[in-house]
Every structure is written in structure tokens, then in C-alpha cells.
Amino acid sequence: MNFLRGVMGGPSAGPQPSGAETIQKLCDRVASSTLLDDRRDAVRALKSLSKKYRLEVGIQAMEHLIHVLQTDRSDSEIIGYALDTLYNVISNDLEEEEQEENLAKQVDDLGSQFTEIFIKQQENVTLLLTLVEEFDFHVRWPGVKLLTSLLKQQGPQVQQIILVSPMGVSRLMDLLADSREVIRNDGVLLLQQLTKSNAAIQKIVAFENAFERLLDIITEEGNSDGGIVVEDCLLLLQNLLKNNNSNQNFFKEGSYIQRMKPWFEVGDDNCGWSAQKVTNLHLMLQLVRVLVSPTNPPGATSSCQKAMFHCGLLQQLCTILMATGVPADILTETINTVSEVIRGCQINQDYFASVNAPSNPPRPAIVVLLMSMVNERQPFVLRCAVLYCFQCFLYKNQKGQGEIVSTLLPSTIDATGNSVSAGQLLCGGLFSTDSLSNWCAAVALAHALQENATLKEQLLRVQLATSIGNPPVSLLQQCTNILSQGDKIDRRGSKVQTRVGLLMLLCTWLSNCSIAVTHFLHNPANIPFLTGQIAENLGEEEQLVQGLCALLLGISIYYNDNSLENYRKEKLKQLIEKRIGRENFIEKLGFISKHELYSRAAQKPQPSFSSPDHMMFDHEFTKLVKELEGVISKAIYKSSEEDKKEEEVKKTLEQHDNIVTHYKKVIREQDQELEELKQQVNTLKSQNEQLQATVTQQVSQIQQHKDQYNLLKVQLGKDTQHHNSHGETFQMNGIQVEEVSKLKEELEEWRNKHELLQGQLREKDSVIEKLKSSQLEMGTTEQSSQTSKSGGLELNNELQKELETLRSQIQLQSTEISKLQTENQKLQLMNSAADPVLGDSGTTATKNPEAEGRLLQEVKELKSEVKALSEEKASLKQHLDSSNSTVAILQDQKSKLQQEVAESKKEQDDLLVLLADQDQKLSALKNKLKELGEPVEDEDDIESGDQGDDDEDGEEEEQD
């Protein structure tokens, strides 16, 4: 202990040892002392010296400290001192005074070198993970800090060690559940470092329920009103979700997007935002953008966009967008976030179009945003954000494009002037004296025309009143006038920027629109201006304008329909050859794609520029340049004969496409007709099934009546035997004779009806034989007609089944008639036996009145039973008639189906002949093109493939 007092600054008799010597003695003490207290005091002394003598402690004591961690784990105090000492040695988080004394580079190298020494033995990191599991605060907290420092210094190497360690990541996830906030908060910082740029660890952390825990912490801390802990949690969420499609999908499927809505519930009183709240809300908006980033897979982005709309998150963002008192940077980021939430999602774009600003009278949010974009007093980043929002609103939104262009057309302009439309704001910005407003308005208007030939033609109708007394000019003419007079107009900002914006608008407008090209060429000043610009040798700034002029002239040649005699393709090419030169033209055209600002704009859709002077290219325009640069270069070198042949081929291909489209339409119509016929057949089947069910029900009822009749007959037989034994059977007063005659008459009627039914059955057998023979004759037709006839065969089978059931009913009736005949014979025998006794019936009747009454009662019951049977027979006859009518209807339907199948087969044969002729012509034209050295696209193969797919789909549907 005296030694330690000397080390710690106590009185000493000898000279004071140096720091290195002291550290060496303390290390020896740690290594050699047998008492735990001595080792603990030595480690505590090393901790106190580790900040001042970082290098010495790191070199001499690290091995001893690691040994302490391995051997003295039972004592939490010495473990805590050892971890703190290692943290001080490895960490670069020094005090300000020390940072001033040491160079930053040396400090970084020192921490990195000590970290490399520590992790050289992977068991050290595994040991540290085990210590982090300890609940003791003095062990767990310094362990978390040390592991965080290791990850900062040598992140990838430490990540790999933790990844291969059993349950390494899972053990660290338990830190988020620690009840001690300081450990929980440092655990968030640790996970931030752990998840940097490592997708595998990000997935493990996400599936260890990290989203749930982090969102709970954010809610507990007060969402956007929380402190720096909320900021740390949001940074960790960004690490887990950014560029990780698996985690993004897991976040969406876990319904965590819905839990983000309360973050943006900003109150009405928006004054006095704290710096931490601004930071938190900024990170929250960035997290939303991570989920809907244009760089994500389209399917994942679309599903997140829809989820944000359905849970009300988009509505909440629009509320912040239209609120007052929101800080400028938060408003800018909110605009960017709304932009990406609505980009390419029709339902979100429609909602955004319906949002109104809280003004009097209410104005659409789009109009309010455009007013900010063309206002030169607004911050540059805000104007860029509004432009991005407008671009995202129009992206793949033809409905929104039409609404914007319609505000420029003469029929929809508000004559009263009470409201300002989006189109008027764009025109105002396009022709203002602020070059940035010119560029933004030109790019915005170009997006309203993107990939929409109809709107390009409609925009040609727009007329502008330039000044009082002068006739109105078209929008296209005014753009070219400003372009040619650009140097003469006094503007604020870069003149090149205005001309670049107008040239991008004109290139987008004229591309893939021959009518717009014709209108452009109709002005005789345009072509001389373009050729003059391209031919001049200008400075580096003007080279970009020269390249865009070359692109515009190339578009005027490539999409020229030769409707103007003076500006046909061949004449324009000759003009280029004489005044510019083909090689010079191609060189000037290449200035665009070689420009540095072009490469920056091509990287991502969002317009992000460091200064207004760098605002030159739009992302969508860079795609157009890539598409047109090659084809324009080829078009310039083509001869007039090649152009004519290409035009002929194009016309032939268009005709072929029209013919194929027509035949496809015919085939679709036939498919629809076949579907309707199938539905009719299904309806008839269902009706037939209902009739069959009715017949089955009636047959069961008849069986019940037969059973009842048999019971009565058995009872009557027993009574008759009883009467015969007592000699009372023959005393009937002449009643039995009448009953016998009636039964004979009914028997004759049954026989006649049976013969009629047999005749009808023979007729139906002949009909079935005819149908079978017709089906056998038609069985050799092609596959397409066979599928249609299958319905007729099914009907025939059903008719045959129905006739079989009728046959069985008739047979049952015939058996019943035979039973009645046998019964009649018995009655006749009884009658013949009773004839001798009829003379004395008067005297005998008086002898036994009780037996006579019983016999009369039984005769009445037989009469009622016979009556019931006759009624059942009438109902059977009626059902037979209805079945016959159904058979006739089905036969008519079958004949119609057969006729329609024959007609469709004939039409299909004609179509196949025509298609074969067209294919022969097309192949001949292809061969000609190949001989001429022209590349031939396989559009016809694609079309034929599509046609084959349609035919196969049709066959599958018919077979189904």
C-alpha cells in the first residue's frame, strides 16, 4: 500500500518516478500480486493514469488487463476498473484540452492500433460480449462503452467477430430492455455502430424485435418533442431500413408505418421550436423517405406509399405542408417527403391534387407551391423542393398532366382573373426576368408533357398576348423568340441557365411529336438560328447551349414527316453538311453527355444543386438524351434513298400492325361471343338440373304413394280372406260388379297411355341416333371448332340421360299396370264366384248389415286410391310434356351452336390466310432491310408471340 501511496502522489523519501516507470510497476503488481485487493488498487491506479499516459498504459497494461477480465470475473469492481481503463486507451473521445495538445490524425491512429491489438484474439471480443450480459451496472455499462469504441475504430472486423459468435447479436439486443436508461441509451449507440453497412446484422437486429422496442422508446420519450434519445433511435432505424429491402418489407408487414403517424401530429401553436425538435422531426421525415425512396424496388415503394395513404400519414404530412410557423428547413424536408410519397402512386397523386391551402378563398396546394417556386425571394433549397414535388406529382400521372395543361388552354382560362392557375404561374415564371424561375418553369412544363403526345399537340393551341395592340403568338413561338433574343434581355442570374431551360422544354415538346416539329419548322427563323449557334466557336459555357441546339435540330430531322417542302429531312441534312459539317455536328451533340452537370443530374431524380449556377439539367431530360443521341447520329448519316426505304418499311410495318390489331380485335370479339354462348349453355344446364331435381322429388312421392297403396292392398286381402271364411264375401248388393267394370275401363286407359309413351320413347330414340350420327360426322373438324362443339355433345349427353330417366318412369308405370291387371283378374274370379249368389242378395244383405258396411267402406277407399293414382299419372304426363319442350329447346340451341362454330371456323381460316400473306410480305421487307444494312427490330416476333399467347389463352378458356 505504501507503493500505491507513492504512485498516487503521497509523500515519498526518494526521487519521483516517471510515468512510464510507475505504469510498469503497477503492471507488475497486477501480474504478480496474490491478494485481490492489491490487484484491484493497481488496476484503479492504471485507470487514473490511462487518460494522461494513454500510450504507455496501452502498450504495457493491455495484456494484464485482459488477463484480469479472464481470471477475476467474480469481482465486479476490478472488472469495471479494467474495462474503464481499456476504454480510455482505445477510445478517441478525449477532453478538449487533450484534443488541443494532440493532432487528430495521431489520435485516430492510436485508437485504431490499440483496437487492432485487442481484437487480434477473437476470444477477447467474445469475452467482452459475455461481460456485457452481466447485470451489474459497474460491469455492463463500461463493457457497452468499450464495445462501442471498438466498433467505431474497426467496425467491419468487430462486426464479423460478433456475427460468428453464438447469439452475439441477440445478447446485445437485450440492452434495449434494460430498465436503467443510461445503459439502454448507450445500447442504442452501440447498435448504431453495429448495424452500419452490414445487411446481415441489420436483418438479425430487425428480427430480434428491434422495431417494436425502438418505437416504444420513441413514444415513451415524447415522439418529436423528445430529447437526444429519440434522435439516436431514429438514426438506428435509418441504419436498419436504408437500402435493406428485407427490413423495409418487414417494417411494412409489421404495421409499423401506422405507428409513425403520431410523430407528425404538430399542434396549432408552431412557434418556438427547439433545436432538438427540429432535428428529431427532420430525421423522422428522412425515415419516411427511406421507405419510399425512388431507388427502392418499385413494388416495395408502391406498397409503402399505399400504406401511408390508408393510415393517414400522407394527410398528416400535407397538414404540416400547409401549416404556418413551420421552420424553413422542416418545411423543405416535408415537401421533399410528400414528393416521394406521391411519386408514381395514382391514389396519392389524386389526393394531393385535392389538398387546399387554408386561405380565403381556398387555393390548391399545387398552386401555392408553384407560387413559391417562381418567387425569387424564396430560399433556393425551398424552390428546388417545390420543383421536385411538382415533378413527382406529374410522374406517370397522365390525369394530372392533363389538368395542368388544361389550365393553359383558351377554353378553360378564367376570364374574370379572380384566381391564378398553375398554367398561368408556369407561363409567368417562363417569361420572367429571373433566370432560375425561367429554368424551373421550363422543366416543370416539360414534365407536364413527358411521354404524352396528346398534350404536346394540345399545347400548340396555347396563345399568349405579348403586348397591347399586337396579335397573340403561340407558346411555342414565344419560347423560340426568347431563345433567339436571350442575350438582349437583361436577366438576373445566368443567361445560359434560361437558354438551357428553354432548349430542354423544346426538345421534350418536339420529341415523338411530328405535328409539333412541323409547327417549329414553320417559323423560318428557327433553323437559321440553330445552325448559327452550332456553327460558332464559343466559350466553354456556351458549349452546353451548342449541344442542346444540335439535339433540337436532330429531333427536327428525326421526327420530321416531310410535310414542309423547304424543310424536308434531306434538305436539313444538306444544310448541316454545308454550314456545320456532320463530324462537327456529332461532336457538338456529344457536349451534352460529357458535361459534368449532366452526370450529376443523371444519378437521382431529386434536383439537388449546391448553388443556382449548377442548376442546368433535369433527371428525366438526361434519359431523353440517352435515348435520342444514338438515333440522331445515325439519322444524320443516312442517305435519302435509305430514308425513303425506311419510311416505306415503317409504313408497311404500321399497316401490318394495324391489320394484326384488327384481327386481334376480331378474335377478341369472337372469344366474347363464345363466352356468352358458354354462359347460355351453363344456364340451360342449371335449368335442366332443376328439372331433374323436380322429377326425382316426384318419383319419391310416387314411391311413397305406392307404398301406401301396397299397405292398403295387404289390409284388404286380409279382410277379404276373413270374409271368405265366414261366407259373407258374396253379399255385396251388386256393388262389386260395378267396381270390376270400372277397373277394366281404367286398365284399358292405362294400356293406351302406355302405348303412347312407348311411341314417344321410340321417337326420342330416333332423335338421339340422329344426333349421334351428326356428332360422328363432325368429329373430324379442326381443334378450334372441337372446343366449341364440346358444349353440344354435353347437351346431347344430358338429353340422353333425361330420356333414360323417362324410360325408367315408363317402365315403372308398366309394372304398375301389370300389377293392376293381376288385381283385376283376381277381382274377376271373385266376381264369377259371386254370380250364383246375386239372386239372394236381398235376403242375405239384411242378414249381415255390418259386413256390408265394412265392404262399402273398403270399396270407397279403393276408389280414392285409384283417383290419386290417376292424378299422379296426369302430373307425370304434364312433366313428360315439359321435358319434351326442354329437349326441343336444347336441340335448337345445339343447332345454333353448330352453325356459329362453322362460321367462326370459316372466319378463322380466312384470318390465317391473310396473316400468312402478311407474314410473307413482312419477311420479304425484313430481308430487304437486312440487305440494306439496317437493323431490324423483332416487333413482329413480339406481336406474333402475343397473338400466340392470346390464342393459347382462348383455347384454355374454352377447354375449361
NORQUICOR-V261566 format. One record per residue. RES is the residue in three letters. SS is DSSP state (A for helix, B for strand, O for the rest). BURIAL is b if it has 9 or more other C-alpha atoms within 8 Angstrom, else e. Layout:
{{RES,SS,BURIAL} {RES,SS,BURIAL}}
//
This chain:
{{MET,O,e} {ASN,A,e} {PHE,A,e} {LEU,A,b} {ARG,A,b} {GLY,A,b} {VAL,A,b} {MET,O,e} {GLY,O,e} {GLY,O,e} {PRO,O,e} {SER,O,e} {ALA,O,e} {GLY,O,e} {PRO,O,e} {GLN,O,e} {PRO,O,e} {SER,O,e} {GLY,A,e} {ALA,A,e} {GLU,A,e} {THR,A,b} {ILE,A,b} {GLN,A,b} {LYS,A,e} {LEU,A,b} {CYS,A,b} {ASP,A,b} {ARG,A,b} {VAL,A,b} {ALA,A,e} {SER,A,e} {SER,O,b} {THR,O,e} {LEU,O,e} {LEU,A,e} {ASP,A,e} {ASP,A,b} {ARG,A,b} {ARG,A,b} {ASP,A,b} {ALA,A,b} {VAL,A,b} {ARG,A,b} {ALA,A,b} {LEU,A,b} {LYS,A,b} {SER,A,e} {LEU,A,b} {SER,A,b} {LYS,O,b} {LYS,O,e} {TYR,O,b} {ARG,A,b} {LEU,A,e} {GLU,A,b} {VAL,A,b} {GLY,A,b} {ILE,A,e} {GLN,A,b} {ALA,A,b} {MET,A,b} {GLU,A,e} {HIS,A,b} {LEU,A,b} {ILE,A,b} {HIS,A,e} {VAL,A,b} {LEU,A,b} {GLN,A,e} {THR,A,e} {ASP,O,b} {ARG,O,b} {SER,O,e} {ASP,O,e} {SER,A,b} {GLU,A,b} {ILE,A,b} {ILE,A,b} {GLY,A,b} {TYR,A,b} {ALA,A,b} {LEU,A,b} {ASP,A,b} {THR,A,b} {LEU,A,b} {TYR,A,b} {ASN,A,b} {VAL,A,b} {ILE,A,b} {SER,O,b} {ASN,O,e} {ASP,O,e} {LEU,O,e} {GLU,O,e} {GLU,A,e} {GLU,A,e} {GLU,A,e} {GLN,A,b} {GLU,A,e} {GLU,A,e} {ASN,O,e} {LEU,O,e} {ALA,A,e} {LYS,A,e} {GLN,A,e} {VAL,A,b} {ASP,A,b} {ASP,A,e} {LEU,A,b} {GLY,A,b} {SER,A,b} {GLN,A,e} {PHE,A,b} {THR,A,b} {GLU,A,b} {ILE,A,e} {PHE,A,e} {ILE,A,b} {LYS,O,e} {GLN,O,e} {GLN,A,e} {GLU,A,e} {ASN,A,b} {VAL,A,b} {THR,A,b} {LEU,A,b} {LEU,A,b} {LEU,A,b} {THR,A,e} {LEU,A,b} {VAL,A,b} {GLU,O,b} {GLU,O,e} {PHE,O,e} {ASP,O,e} {PHE,A,e} {HIS,A,b} {VAL,A,b} {ARG,A,b} {TRP,A,b} {PRO,A,b} {GLY,A,b} {VAL,A,b} {LYS,A,b} {LEU,A,b} {LEU,A,b} {THR,A,b} {SER,A,b} {LEU,A,b} {LEU,A,b} {LYS,A,e} {GLN,A,b} {GLN,O,b} {GLY,A,b} {PRO,A,e} {GLN,A,e} {VAL,A,b} {GLN,A,b} {GLN,A,e} {ILE,A,b} {ILE,A,b} {LEU,A,b} {VAL,A,e} {SER,O,e} {PRO,O,e} {MET,O,e} {GLY,A,b} {VAL,A,b} {SER,A,b} {ARG,A,b} {LEU,A,b} {MET,A,b} {ASP,A,e} {LEU,A,b} {LEU,A,b} {ALA,A,e} {ASP,O,b} {SER,O,e} {ARG,O,e} {GLU,A,e} {VAL,A,e} {ILE,A,b} {ARG,A,b} {ASN,A,b} {ASP,A,b} {GLY,A,b} {VAL,A,b} {LEU,A,b} {LEU,A,b} {LEU,A,b} {GLN,A,b} {GLN,A,b} {LEU,A,b} {THR,O,b} {LYS,O,e} {SER,O,e} {ASN,O,b} {ALA,A,e} {ALA,A,e} {ILE,A,b} {GLN,A,b} {LYS,A,b} {ILE,A,b} {VAL,A,b} {ALA,A,b} {PHE,A,e} {GLU,O,e} {ASN,O,e} {ALA,A,b} {PHE,A,b} {GLU,A,e} {ARG,A,b} {LEU,A,b} {LEU,A,b} {ASP,A,e} {ILE,A,b} {ILE,A,b} {THR,A,e} {GLU,A,e} {GLU,O,b} {GLY,O,e} {ASN,A,b} {SER,A,b} {ASP,A,b} {GLY,O,b} {GLY,O,b} {ILE,A,e} {VAL,A,b} {VAL,A,b} {GLU,A,b} {ASP,A,b} {CYS,A,b} {LEU,A,b} {LEU,A,b} {LEU,A,b} {LEU,A,b} {GLN,A,b} {ASN,A,b} {LEU,A,b} {LEU,A,b} {LYS,O,e} {ASN,O,e} {ASN,O,b} {ASN,A,b} {SER,A,e} {ASN,A,b} {GLN,A,b} {ASN,A,b} {PHE,A,e} {PHE,A,b} {LYS,A,b} {GLU,A,e} {GLY,O,e} {SER,O,e} {TYR,O,b} {ILE,O,b} {GLN,A,b} {ARG,A,e} {MET,A,b} {LYS,A,b} {PRO,A,e} {TRP,A,b} {PHE,A,b} {GLU,O,e} {VAL,O,e} {GLY,O,e} {ASP,O,e} {ASP,O,e} {ASN,O,b} {CYS,O,e} {GLY,O,e} {TRP,O,e} {SER,O,e} {ALA,A,e} {GLN,A,b} {LYS,A,b} {VAL,A,b} {THR,A,b} {ASN,A,b} {LEU,A,b} {HIS,A,b} {LEU,A,b} {MET,A,b} {LEU,A,b} {GLN,A,b} {LEU,A,b} {VAL,A,b} {ARG,A,b} {VAL,A,b} {LEU,A,b} {VAL,O,b} {SER,O,b} {PRO,O,b} {THR,O,e} {ASN,O,b} {PRO,O,e} {PRO,A,e} {GLY,A,e} {ALA,A,b} {THR,A,b} {SER,A,b} {SER,A,e} {CYS,A,b} {GLN,A,b} {LYS,A,b} {ALA,A,b} {MET,A,b} {PHE,A,b} {HIS,A,e} {CYS,O,b} {GLY,O,b} {LEU,A,b} {LEU,A,b} {GLN,A,e} {GLN,A,b} {LEU,A,b} {CYS,A,b} {THR,A,e} {ILE,A,b} {LEU,A,b} {MET,A,b} {ALA,O,e} {THR,O,e} {GLY,O,e} {VAL,O,b} {PRO,O,e} {ALA,A,e} {ASP,A,e} {ILE,A,b} {LEU,A,b} {THR,A,b} {GLU,A,b} {THR,A,b} {ILE,A,b} {ASN,A,b} {THR,A,b} {VAL,A,b} {SER,A,b} {GLU,A,b} {VAL,A,b} {ILE,A,b} {ARG,O,b} {GLY,O,b} {CYS,O,b} {GLN,A,e} {ILE,A,e} {ASN,A,b} {GLN,A,b} {ASP,A,b} {TYR,A,e} {PHE,A,b} {ALA,A,b} {SER,A,e} {VAL,O,b} {ASN,B,e} {ALA,B,b} {PRO,O,e} {SER,O,e} {ASN,O,e} {PRO,O,e} {PRO,O,e} {ARG,B,b} {PRO,B,b} {ALA,A,b} {ILE,A,b} {VAL,A,b} {VAL,A,b} {LEU,A,b} {LEU,A,b} {MET,A,b} {SER,A,b} {MET,A,b} {VAL,O,b} {ASN,O,e} {GLU,O,b} {ARG,O,e} {GLN,O,b} {PRO,O,e} {PHE,A,e} {VAL,A,e} {LEU,A,b} {ARG,A,b} {CYS,A,b} {ALA,A,b} {VAL,A,b} {LEU,A,b} {TYR,A,b} {CYS,A,b} {PHE,A,b} {GLN,A,b} {CYS,A,b} {PHE,A,b} {LEU,A,b} {TYR,O,b} {LYS,O,e} {ASN,O,b} {GLN,A,e} {LYS,A,e} {GLY,A,b} {GLN,A,b} {GLY,A,b} {GLU,A,e} {ILE,A,b} {VAL,A,b} {SER,A,b} {THR,O,b} {LEU,O,b} {LEU,O,b} {PRO,O,e} {SER,O,e} {THR,O,e} {ILE,O,e} {ASP,O,e} {ALA,O,e} {THR,O,e} {GLY,O,e} {ASN,O,e} {SER,O,e} {VAL,O,e} {SER,O,e} {ALA,A,b} {GLY,A,b} {GLN,A,b} {LEU,A,b} {LEU,A,b} {CYS,A,b} {GLY,A,b} {GLY,A,b} {LEU,A,b} {PHE,O,e} {SER,O,b} {THR,O,b} {ASP,B,b} {SER,A,b} {LEU,A,b} {SER,A,b} {ASN,A,b} {TRP,A,b} {CYS,A,b} {ALA,A,b} {ALA,A,b} {VAL,A,b} {ALA,A,b} {LEU,A,b} {ALA,A,b} {HIS,A,b} {ALA,A,b} {LEU,A,b} {GLN,O,e} {GLU,O,e} {ASN,O,e} {ALA,A,b} {THR,A,e} {LEU,A,b} {LYS,A,b} {GLU,A,b} {GLN,A,b} {LEU,A,b} {LEU,A,b} {ARG,A,b} {VAL,O,b} {GLN,B,b} {LEU,B,b} {ALA,O,b} {THR,O,e} {SER,O,e} {ILE,O,e} {GLY,O,e} {ASN,O,e} {PRO,O,e} {PRO,O,e} {VAL,B,b} {SER,B,b} {LEU,A,b} {LEU,A,b} {GLN,A,b} {GLN,A,b} {CYS,A,b} {THR,A,b} {ASN,A,e} {ILE,A,e} {LEU,A,b} {SER,A,e} {GLN,O,e} {GLY,A,b} {ASP,A,e} {LYS,A,e} {ILE,O,e} {ASP,O,e} {ARG,O,b} {ARG,B,e} {GLY,O,b} {SER,O,b} {LYS,A,b} {VAL,A,b} {GLN,A,b} {THR,A,b} {ARG,A,b} {VAL,A,b} {GLY,A,b} {LEU,A,b} {LEU,A,b} {MET,A,b} {LEU,A,b} {LEU,A,b} {CYS,A,b} {THR,A,b} {TRP,A,b} {LEU,A,b} {SER,O,b} {ASN,O,e} {CYS,O,b} {SER,A,b} {ILE,A,e} {ALA,A,b} {VAL,A,b} {THR,A,b} {HIS,A,e} {PHE,A,b} {LEU,A,b} {HIS,A,e} {ASN,O,e} {PRO,A,e} {ALA,A,e} {ASN,A,b} {ILE,A,b} {PRO,A,e} {PHE,A,b} {LEU,A,b} {THR,A,b} {GLY,A,e} {GLN,A,b} {ILE,A,b} {ALA,A,e} {GLU,O,e} {ASN,O,e} {LEU,O,e} {GLY,O,e} {GLU,A,e} {GLU,A,e} {GLU,A,b} {GLN,A,b} {LEU,A,b} {VAL,A,b} {GLN,A,b} {GLY,A,b} {LEU,A,b} {CYS,A,b} {ALA,A,b} {LEU,A,b} {LEU,A,b} {LEU,A,b} {GLY,A,b} {ILE,A,b} {SER,A,b} {ILE,A,b} {TYR,A,b} {TYR,O,b} {ASN,O,b} {ASP,O,e} {ASN,O,e} {SER,O,e} {LEU,O,b} {GLU,A,e} {ASN,A,e} {TYR,A,b} {ARG,O,b} {LYS,A,b} {GLU,A,e} {LYS,A,b} {LEU,A,b} {LYS,A,b} {GLN,A,e} {LEU,A,b} {ILE,A,b} {GLU,A,b} {LYS,A,e} {ARG,A,e} {ILE,O,b} {GLY,O,b} {ARG,A,b} {GLU,A,e} {ASN,A,e} {PHE,A,b} {ILE,A,b} {GLU,A,e} {LYS,A,b} {LEU,A,b} {GLY,O,b} {PHE,A,b} {ILE,A,b} {SER,A,e} {LYS,A,e} {HIS,O,b} {GLU,A,e} {LEU,A,b} {TYR,A,b} {SER,A,b} {ARG,A,e} {ALA,A,b} {ALA,O,b} {GLN,O,e} {LYS,O,e} {PRO,O,b} {GLN,O,e} {PRO,O,b} {SER,O,e} {PHE,O,e} {SER,O,e} {SER,O,e} {PRO,A,e} {ASP,A,e} {HIS,A,e} {MET,O,e} {MET,O,b} {PHE,O,b} {ASP,O,b} {HIS,A,b} {GLU,A,e} {PHE,A,b} {THR,A,b} {LYS,A,b} {LEU,A,b} {VAL,A,b} {LYS,A,e} {GLU,A,e} {LEU,A,b} {GLU,A,b} {GLY,A,e} {VAL,A,b} {ILE,A,b} {SER,A,b} {LYS,A,e} {ALA,A,b} {ILE,A,b} {TYR,A,e} {LYS,O,e} {SER,O,e} {SER,A,e} {GLU,A,e} {GLU,A,e} {ASP,A,b} {LYS,A,e} {LYS,A,e} {GLU,A,e} {GLU,A,e} {GLU,A,e} {VAL,A,b} {LYS,A,e} {LYS,A,e} {THR,A,b} {LEU,A,b} {GLU,A,e} {GLN,A,e} {HIS,A,b} {ASP,A,e} {ASN,A,e} {ILE,A,e} {VAL,A,b} {THR,A,e} {HIS,A,e} {TYR,A,b} {LYS,A,b} {LYS,A,e} {VAL,A,e} {ILE,A,e} {ARG,A,e} {GLU,A,e} {GLN,A,b} {ASP,A,b} {GLN,A,e} {GLU,A,e} {LEU,A,b} {GLU,A,e} {GLU,A,e} {LEU,A,b} {LYS,A,b} {GLN,A,e} {GLN,A,e} {VAL,A,b} {ASN,A,e} {THR,A,e} {LEU,A,b} {LYS,A,b} {SER,A,e} {GLN,A,e} {ASN,A,b} {GLU,A,e} {GLN,A,e} {LEU,A,e} {GLN,A,b} {ALA,A,e} {THR,A,e} {VAL,A,b} {THR,A,e} {GLN,A,e} {GLN,A,e} {VAL,A,e} {SER,A,e} {GLN,A,e} {ILE,A,b} {GLN,A,e} {GLN,A,e} {HIS,A,e} {LYS,A,e} {ASP,A,e} {GLN,A,e} {TYR,A,b} {ASN,A,e} {LEU,A,e} {LEU,A,e} {LYS,A,e} {VAL,A,e} {GLN,A,e} {LEU,A,b} {GLY,A,e} {LYS,A,e} {ASP,A,e} {THR,A,b} {GLN,A,e} {HIS,A,e} {HIS,A,b} {ASN,A,b} {SER,A,e} {HIS,O,e} {GLY,O,e} {GLU,O,b} {THR,O,b} {PHE,O,b} {GLN,O,b} {MET,O,b} {ASN,O,b} {GLY,O,e} {ILE,A,e} {GLN,A,b} {VAL,A,e} {GLU,A,e} {GLU,A,b} {VAL,A,b} {SER,A,e} {LYS,A,e} {LEU,A,b} {LYS,A,b} {GLU,A,e} {GLU,A,e} {LEU,A,b} {GLU,A,e} {GLU,A,e} {TRP,A,b} {ARG,A,b} {ASN,A,e} {LYS,A,e} {HIS,A,b} {GLU,A,e} {LEU,A,e} {LEU,A,b} {GLN,A,b} {GLY,A,e} {GLN,A,e} {LEU,A,b} {ARG,A,e} {GLU,A,e} {LYS,A,b} {ASP,A,e} {SER,A,e} {VAL,A,e} {ILE,A,b} {GLU,A,e} {LYS,A,e} {LEU,A,b} {LYS,A,e} {SER,A,e} {SER,A,e} {GLN,A,b} {LEU,A,e} {GLU,A,e} {MET,A,e} {GLY,A,e} {THR,A,e} {THR,O,e} {GLU,O,e} {GLN,A,e} {SER,A,e} {SER,A,b} {GLN,A,b} {THR,A,b} {SER,A,b} {LYS,A,b} {SER,A,e} {GLY,A,b} {GLY,A,b} {LEU,A,b} {GLU,A,e} {LEU,A,b} {ASN,A,b} {ASN,A,e} {GLU,A,e} {LEU,A,b} {GLN,A,b} {LYS,A,e} {GLU,A,b} {LEU,A,b} {GLU,A,e} {THR,A,e} {LEU,A,b} {ARG,A,b} {SER,A,e} {GLN,A,e} {ILE,A,b} {GLN,A,e} {LEU,A,e} {GLN,A,b} {SER,A,b} {THR,A,e} {GLU,A,e} {ILE,A,b} {SER,A,e} {LYS,A,e} {LEU,A,b} {GLN,A,b} {THR,A,e} {GLU,A,e} {ASN,A,b} {GLN,A,e} {LYS,A,e} {LEU,A,b} {GLN,A,b} {LEU,A,e} {MET,A,e} {ASN,A,b} {SER,A,e} {ALA,A,e} {ALA,A,b} {ASP,A,e} {PRO,A,e} {VAL,A,b} {LEU,A,b} {GLY,A,e} {ASP,A,e} {SER,A,b} {GLY,A,e} {THR,A,e} {THR,A,b} {ALA,A,b} {THR,A,e} {LYS,A,e} {ASN,O,b} {PRO,A,e} {GLU,A,e} {ALA,A,e} {GLU,A,b} {GLY,A,e} {ARG,A,e} {LEU,A,b} {LEU,A,e} {GLN,A,e} {GLU,A,b} {VAL,A,b} {LYS,A,e} {GLU,A,e} {LEU,A,e} {LYS,A,e} {SER,A,e} {GLU,A,b} {VAL,A,e} {LYS,A,e} {ALA,A,e} {LEU,A,e} {SER,A,e} {GLU,A,e} {GLU,A,b} {LYS,A,e} {ALA,A,e} {SER,A,e} {LEU,A,e} {LYS,A,e} {GLN,A,e} {HIS,A,b} {LEU,A,b} {ASP,A,e} {SER,A,e} {SER,A,e} {ASN,A,e} {SER,A,e} {THR,A,b} {VAL,A,b} {ALA,A,e} {ILE,A,e} {LEU,A,b} {GLN,A,e} {ASP,A,e} {GLN,A,e} {LYS,A,b} {SER,A,e} {LYS,A,e} {LEU,A,b} {GLN,A,b} {GLN,A,e} {GLU,A,e} {VAL,A,b} {ALA,A,b} {GLU,A,e} {SER,A,b} {LYS,A,b} {LYS,A,e} {GLU,A,e} {GLN,A,e} {ASP,A,e} {ASP,A,e} {LEU,A,b} {LEU,A,e} {VAL,A,e} {LEU,A,e} {LEU,A,b} {ALA,A,e} {ASP,A,e} {GLN,A,b} {ASP,A,e} {GLN,A,e} {LYS,A,e} {LEU,A,b} {SER,A,e} {ALA,A,e} {LEU,A,b} {LYS,A,b} {ASN,A,e} {LYS,A,e} {LEU,A,b} {LYS,A,b} {GLU,A,e} {LEU,O,e} {GLY,O,e} {GLU,O,e} {PRO,O,e} {VAL,O,e} {GLU,O,e} {ASP,O,e} {GLU,A,e} {ASP,A,e} {ASP,A,e} {ILE,A,e} {GLU,A,e} {SER,A,e} {GLY,A,e} {ASP,A,e} {GLN,A,b} {GLY,A,e} {ASP,A,e} {ASP,A,e} {ASP,A,e} {GLU,A,e} {ASP,A,e} {GLY,A,b} {GLU,A,b} {GLU,A,e} {GLU,A,e} {GLU,A,e} {GLN,A,e} {ASP,O,e}}
//
